[in-house]
Amino acid sequence: MLEIQPPKPVKLIDRIEAQRHDLTERERALASYLADHYPNVAFESATSIGAQVGASPATVVRFFAKLGYNGFADFQREVRGQVERRLHSPLERLSNPAAHADDPAGIIQRTFELEQRNLSRTFQELDGAQFAALVARLCIPNQRVFIIGEKKGYSVAHLLYAQLNMGVDDVTLLETGQSLLADRLMRVRPGDLLIAIDVRRYVRSVVQTAKCFVDRGADVAVLTDSLISPLGEWARYRLVAATEGATAFDSYLGLFALVNTLVNGVTLRRKQQVADNLAAGEALWEAFSVFDQPLPRAARTSTS
């Protein structure tokens, strides 16, 4: 039987949670600031962090000691190391000794184990409150939902669009390419929702699009691979998938699983809307001869 390894915690957040009930009011303010600005806060000084919450540099340093760090510099090294590891390119990861085993059976087993671990970690770490809030937001009638994913993330974005379109009133898959993308963002308004999908090394246009939505008073939901994703700065809703790959490339299985779970959540809350759209879709798909094997008439009638 495959032994699932426990997920590796994001250490700062984990330490704060462990100490949450023993924090003073000033320390709670510090904890909130650190969580809200993670990981960029690792590149600030103790003085600048303290200034944001009205604490002295000495108070900031003592707070990190209380969390179990050997000083503020120890915290900075930890977070910077996490960021650097996440930004390694596929070429750098290909130099990993595990990526050189020329053994078909071995790579099948390694891929299988990693994908099982990715799925386990994704669902073990899924924030139920965030998930429920995002599903509820998607089910608000007559709102506009935009979806973006660049490079390999586009495949995940396209699946989410194709399935969410059956249960949500107004869904747009944003075009990739800077000129078209910029044109589509001109009409973003408060009340709109962007779902941004991206993993390391984080495509600049996706981050810029998220910022644009927030600047215009809209909200952003993020499907990403880490709590230290730069998209987190703009996210009102955030779902994280494990993406460890067997060789040079990240696995997107966890992200696809999050998409399926989101769509299932929306479908359960909007059954009639989904049924009506599927019935209308079947008529159009038959008229355009989309499928080689049309749905039998009896089955078509049962969905309407």
C-alpha positions in Angstrom: 0.0 0.0 0.0 1.2 3.5 -0.9 2.2 5.5 2.2 1.1 9.1 1.8 3.6 11.5 3.1 2.2 14.3 5.3 2.0 17.7 3.7 4.8 20.2 4.4 3.4 23.1 6.2 4.0 26.7 5.3 6.0 27.3 8.4 5.2 30.9 9.3 1.5 30.4 9.0 1.7 27.1 10.9 3.6 28.7 13.8 1.2 31.6 14.0 -1.7 29.2 14.2 0.0 27.2 17.0 0.5 30.4 19.1 -2.7 32.2 18.2 -4.4 31.8 21.6 -1.3 33.1 23.4 -0.8 36.3 21.5 -1.2 39.8 22.9 -3.2 42.4 21.0 -0.1 43.9 19.5 1.2 40.4 18.5 -2.1 39.6 16.9 -1.8 42.8 14.8 1.7 41.6 13.8 0.4 38.2 12.9 -2.3 39.6 10.7 0.1 41.9 8.9 2.6 39.0 8.3 -0.2 36.7 7.0 -1.6 39.4 4.7 1.7 40.3 3.2 3.4 36.9 3.0 5.9 36.2 1.4 6.8 39.8 0.5 7.1 40.6 4.2 10.3 38.6 4.3 12.0 41.3 2.2 11.1 44.0 4.7 13.1 45.1 7.8 11.9 44.6 11.3 11.6 48.4 11.5 9.3 48.7 8.5 7.1 45.8 9.7 6.8 47.4 13.2 5.9 50.7 11.7 2.9 49.2 10.0 1.3 48.0 13.3 2.7 50.6 15.7 5.3 48.2 17.2 9.0 48.8 17.9 11.7 46.8 16.0 12.5 45.0 19.3 8.9 43.9 19.7 9.0 42.5 16.2 12.2 40.6 16.9 10.8 39.2 20.2 7.6 38.1 18.3 9.7 36.0 15.9 11.5 34.5 18.8 8.2 33.6 20.4 7.2 31.8 17.1 10.3 29.7 17.5 12.7 31.4 15.1 16.4 32.1 16.0 15.9 35.7 15.3 14.4 37.8 12.4 17.1 36.8 10.0 16.2 33.1 10.5 12.7 33.9 9.4 13.9 35.8 6.3 16.2 32.9 5.3 13.3 30.4 5.6 10.8 32.3 3.5 13.4 33.4 0.9 14.5 29.8 0.5 10.9 28.8 -0.1 10.5 31.5 -2.8 13.7 30.5 -4.5 12.7 26.8 -4.5 9.4 27.6 -6.1 10.9 29.7 -8.8 13.4 27.1 -10.1 13.0 26.6 -13.8 12.1 23.3 -15.5 15.7 23.2 -16.8 17.1 23.5 -13.3 14.7 20.8 -12.0 15.7 18.5 -14.8 19.2 18.4 -13.2 17.8 16.7 -10.2 19.2 13.1 -9.9 15.7 11.7 -9.7 15.0 13.0 -13.1 17.7 10.9 -14.8 16.5 7.4 -14.0 16.1 5.8 -17.4 13.6 3.2 -16.3 10.1 3.1 -17.8 8.7 1.0 -14.9 10.4 3.3 -12.4 9.0 6.5 -13.9 5.5 5.0 -14.0 5.6 4.2 -10.3 7.2 7.5 -9.4 4.6 9.4 -11.3 1.8 7.4 -9.8 3.0 7.9 -6.3 3.5 11.7 -6.8 0.1 12.1 -8.4 -1.6 10.3 -5.5 0.4 12.5 -3.1 -0.6 15.6 -5.0 -4.3 14.7 -4.9 -4.1 13.8 -1.2 -2.3 17.1 -0.3 -4.7 19.1 -2.4 -7.8 17.8 -0.7 -6.2 17.6 2.8 -5.2 21.3 2.6 -8.4 22.5 0.9 -9.8 25.4 2.8 -13.4 24.5 3.2 -14.5 28.0 4.2 -12.8 29.5 1.2 -14.2 26.8 -1.1 -17.8 27.3 0.2 -17.5 31.1 -0.1 -16.3 30.9 -3.7 -19.1 28.5 -4.7 -21.6 30.8 -3.1 -20.1 33.8 -5.0 -20.2 31.9 -8.3 -23.9 31.2 -7.8 -25.0 34.8 -7.5 -27.3 35.5 -10.4 -26.4 37.9 -13.2 -22.8 38.6 -12.3 -19.9 38.5 -14.7 -17.2 35.9 -14.2 -13.9 36.1 -16.0 -11.3 33.3 -16.2 -7.7 33.6 -17.1 -4.8 31.1 -17.3 -1.7 31.6 -19.4 0.7 29.0 -20.9 0.0 25.6 -19.4 -2.6 27.1 -17.1 -4.7 27.9 -20.1 -5.8 24.2 -20.3 -7.1 24.4 -16.7 -8.8 27.7 -17.4 -10.4 26.3 -20.6 -11.9 23.3 -18.7 -13.2 25.5 -16.0 -14.8 27.8 -18.5 -16.4 25.0 -20.5 -18.0 23.4 -17.5 -18.8 26.5 -15.4 -20.6 27.9 -18.4 -23.4 25.4 -17.8 -24.2 26.7 -14.4 -23.1 30.4 -14.2 -25.0 33.1 -16.1 -22.1 35.1 -17.7 -18.7 33.5 -18.0 -15.8 34.8 -20.2 -12.6 33.1 -20.9 -10.1 35.9 -21.3 -8.0 35.8 -24.5 -4.3 35.3 -24.0 -2.0 37.8 -25.8 -1.3 41.3 -24.4 -3.2 43.4 -26.9 -6.5 41.5 -26.8 -6.2 41.0 -23.0 -5.8 44.7 -22.4 -8.9 45.4 -24.6 -11.0 43.0 -22.6 -10.1 44.6 -19.3 -11.4 48.1 -20.3 -14.9 47.2 -19.2 -14.2 45.5 -15.9 -16.4 47.0 -13.2 -17.2 46.5 -9.4 -19.1 43.3 -8.8 -17.1 41.3 -11.4 -15.1 38.3 -10.4 -11.9 37.1 -11.9 -10.7 33.5 -11.5 -6.9 33.5 -12.1 -5.1 30.2 -12.5 -1.3 30.1 -12.4 1.7 28.2 -10.8 5.4 28.9 -10.5 7.0 30.7 -12.2 3.9 32.9 -12.3 3.1 34.7 -15.6 3.3 38.4 -15.3 0.1 39.1 -17.4 -1.9 37.0 -15.0 -0.7 38.9 -12.0 -1.2 42.2 -13.8 -4.8 41.1 -14.7 -5.6 40.3 -11.0 -4.2 43.7 -10.0 -6.4 45.4 -12.6 -9.5 43.8 -11.3 -8.8 44.8 -7.8 -7.9 48.4 -8.8 -11.4 48.6 -10.5 -13.2 47.4 -7.5 -13.8 43.8 -8.6 -12.8 40.6 -6.8 -10.3 37.9 -7.6 -10.3 34.2 -6.9 -7.0 32.3 -7.3 -6.3 28.7 -8.1 -2.6 28.3 -7.6 0.2 26.1 -6.2 1.3 27.9 -3.0 0.4 30.3 -0.3 3.4 32.3 -1.3 2.1 32.8 -4.9 2.3 36.5 -5.9 -1.4 36.2 -6.9 -2.3 35.9 -3.2 -1.8 39.7 -2.7 -4.9 40.3 -4.9 -7.0 37.3 -3.9 -10.3 37.4 -2.0 -10.7 33.7 -2.5 -7.7 31.3 -2.7 -7.5 27.6 -3.4 -4.2 25.8 -3.5 -3.2 22.6 -5.3 -0.1 20.4 -4.9 1.9 20.4 -8.1 5.0 18.3 -7.5 6.2 16.7 -10.8 8.3 13.6 -11.4 10.8 15.4 -13.6 11.1 18.9 -15.1 7.4 19.8 -15.2 4.8 20.5 -12.6 1.7 18.3 -12.3 -1.6 20.0 -13.0 -3.7 17.1 -11.7 -4.5 18.9 -8.4 -5.6 22.0 -10.3 -7.9 20.0 -12.5 -9.3 18.3 -9.4 -10.0 21.7 -7.9 -11.8 22.7 -11.1 -14.0 19.6 -10.9 -14.8 20.2 -7.3 -15.8 23.8 -7.9 -18.0 22.8 -10.8 -19.6 20.1 -8.7 -20.3 22.6 -6.0 -22.0 25.0 -8.4 -23.9 22.3 -10.1 -25.4 21.1 -6.8 -26.6 24.6 -5.9 -27.9 25.4 -9.4 -29.4 22.1 -10.6 -32.2 23.7 -12.6 -30.0 26.2 -14.3 -27.6 23.4 -15.3 -30.4 21.2 -16.5 -31.9 24.1 -18.6 -28.5 24.9 -20.2 -27.8 21.3 -20.9 -31.1 20.9 -22.7 -30.5 24.0 -24.7 -27.0 22.8 -25.4 -28.2 19.5 -26.7 -30.4 21.1 -29.2 -27.6 23.3 -30.5 -25.0 20.5 -30.5 -27.4 18.4 -32.6 -28.1 21.3 -35.0 -24.4 21.8 -35.5 -23.6 18.1 -35.6 -21.0 18.6 -32.8 -20.9 15.0 -31.7 -20.5 11.8 -33.7 -23.0 10.1 -31.4 -25.9 12.4 -30.4 -27.6 11.8 -27.1 -30.6 9.5 -27.4 -33.9 11.4 -27.5 -35.2 9.7 -24.3 -32.1 10.9 -22.4 -32.4 14.4 -24.0 -36.0 14.7 -22.8 -35.1 13.7 -19.2 -32.7 16.6 -18.8 -35.3 19.2 -19.9 
